[in-house]
Amino acid sequence: GNYPNPFGEQTSIEFEIATFGDVQIQIYDDIGNQIQTLNCQNCRAGKNTVVWNCLDKNNNRIQSGVYFYEVHFGKELQTKKMIIVR
């Protein structure tokens, strides 16, 4: 999951993978618009963490609300919910 949650300025997204590889994290707003993509290239097997600074793909600060993120690794997909409070 991510921590802290809820959060205001940034959050750490933690995930675990079985083997070495590339991971993509896609962040969506509550109506399904993709607002940001984070990449972890050459991630090691085991636990990894990516920090998100609450900026969209145009480097604009996003508003308070409910957001979702998907962690993509090979054919695996995990979806989680997070809350931004300002």
Contacts in CASP RR format, 6 or more apart in sequence:
PFRMAT RR
TARGET T0000
AUTHOR 0000-0000-0000
METHOD contacts of the structure
MODEL  1
GNYPNPFGEQTSIEFEIATFGDVQIQIYDDIGNQIQTLNCQNCRAGKNTV
VWNCLDKNNNRIQSGVYFYEVHFGKELQTKKMIIVR
1 13 0 8 1.000
1 14 0 8 1.000
1 15 0 8 1.000
1 80 0 8 1.000
2 11 0 8 1.000
2 12 0 8 1.000
2 13 0 8 1.000
2 14 0 8 1.000
2 52 0 8 1.000
2 69 0 8 1.000
2 80 0 8 1.000
2 82 0 8 1.000
3 11 0 8 1.000
3 12 0 8 1.000
3 14 0 8 1.000
4 11 0 8 1.000
5 11 0 8 1.000
5 82 0 8 1.000
5 83 0 8 1.000
6 82 0 8 1.000
6 83 0 8 1.000
6 84 0 8 1.000
6 85 0 8 1.000
7 54 0 8 1.000
7 82 0 8 1.000
7 83 0 8 1.000
7 84 0 8 1.000
7 85 0 8 1.000
8 54 0 8 1.000
8 84 0 8 1.000
8 85 0 8 1.000
8 86 0 8 1.000
9 53 0 8 1.000
9 54 0 8 1.000
10 51 0 8 1.000
10 52 0 8 1.000
10 53 0 8 1.000
10 54 0 8 1.000
11 51 0 8 1.000
11 52 0 8 1.000
11 54 0 8 1.000
11 82 0 8 1.000
12 49 0 8 1.000
12 50 0 8 1.000
12 51 0 8 1.000
12 52 0 8 1.000
13 25 0 8 1.000
13 38 0 8 1.000
13 49 0 8 1.000
13 50 0 8 1.000
13 51 0 8 1.000
13 52 0 8 1.000
13 69 0 8 1.000
13 71 0 8 1.000
14 47 0 8 1.000
14 48 0 8 1.000
14 49 0 8 1.000
15 23 0 8 1.000
15 25 0 8 1.000
15 47 0 8 1.000
15 48 0 8 1.000
15 49 0 8 1.000
15 50 0 8 1.000
15 71 0 8 1.000
15 73 0 8 1.000
15 78 0 8 1.000
16 46 0 8 1.000
16 47 0 8 1.000
16 48 0 8 1.000
17 23 0 8 1.000
17 43 0 8 1.000
17 45 0 8 1.000
17 46 0 8 1.000
17 48 0 8 1.000
17 73 0 8 1.000
17 76 0 8 1.000
18 45 0 8 1.000
18 46 0 8 1.000
19 45 0 8 1.000
20 42 0 8 1.000
20 43 0 8 1.000
20 44 0 8 1.000
20 45 0 8 1.000
21 41 0 8 1.000
21 42 0 8 1.000
21 43 0 8 1.000
21 73 0 8 1.000
22 39 0 8 1.000
22 40 0 8 1.000
22 41 0 8 1.000
22 42 0 8 1.000
22 43 0 8 1.000
22 73 0 8 1.000
23 39 0 8 1.000
23 40 0 8 1.000
23 43 0 8 1.000
23 48 0 8 1.000
23 50 0 8 1.000
23 71 0 8 1.000
23 72 0 8 1.000
23 73 0 8 1.000
24 37 0 8 1.000
24 38 0 8 1.000
24 39 0 8 1.000
24 40 0 8 1.000
24 71 0 8 1.000
24 72 0 8 1.000
24 73 0 8 1.000
25 37 0 8 1.000
25 38 0 8 1.000
25 39 0 8 1.000
25 40 0 8 1.000
25 50 0 8 1.000
25 52 0 8 1.000
25 69 0 8 1.000
25 70 0 8 1.000
25 71 0 8 1.000
25 72 0 8 1.000
26 34 0 8 1.000
26 36 0 8 1.000
26 37 0 8 1.000
26 69 0 8 1.000
26 70 0 8 1.000
26 72 0 8 1.000
27 34 0 8 1.000
27 35 0 8 1.000
27 36 0 8 1.000
27 37 0 8 1.000
27 38 0 8 1.000
27 52 0 8 1.000
27 67 0 8 1.000
27 68 0 8 1.000
27 69 0 8 1.000
28 34 0 8 1.000
28 35 0 8 1.000
28 67 0 8 1.000
28 68 0 8 1.000
28 69 0 8 1.000
28 70 0 8 1.000
29 35 0 8 1.000
29 62 0 8 1.000
29 67 0 8 1.000
30 65 0 8 1.000
30 66 0 8 1.000
30 67 0 8 1.000
30 68 0 8 1.000
32 68 0 8 1.000
34 57 0 8 1.000
35 56 0 8 1.000
35 57 0 8 1.000
35 62 0 8 1.000
35 67 0 8 1.000
36 52 0 8 1.000
36 55 0 8 1.000
36 56 0 8 1.000
36 57 0 8 1.000
37 57 0 8 1.000
38 50 0 8 1.000
38 52 0 8 1.000
40 48 0 8 1.000
40 50 0 8 1.000
52 69 0 8 1.000
54 61 0 8 1.000
54 62 0 8 1.000
54 84 0 8 1.000
55 61 0 8 1.000
55 62 0 8 1.000
56 62 0 8 1.000
62 84 0 8 1.000
63 84 0 8 1.000
63 86 0 8 1.000
64 84 0 8 1.000
64 85 0 8 1.000
64 86 0 8 1.000
65 83 0 8 1.000
65 84 0 8 1.000
65 85 0 8 1.000
66 81 0 8 1.000
66 82 0 8 1.000
66 83 0 8 1.000
67 81 0 8 1.000
67 82 0 8 1.000
67 83 0 8 1.000
67 84 0 8 1.000
68 79 0 8 1.000
68 80 0 8 1.000
68 81 0 8 1.000
68 82 0 8 1.000
69 79 0 8 1.000
69 80 0 8 1.000
69 82 0 8 1.000
70 77 0 8 1.000
70 78 0 8 1.000
70 79 0 8 1.000
71 77 0 8 1.000
71 78 0 8 1.000
71 79 0 8 1.000
71 80 0 8 1.000
END
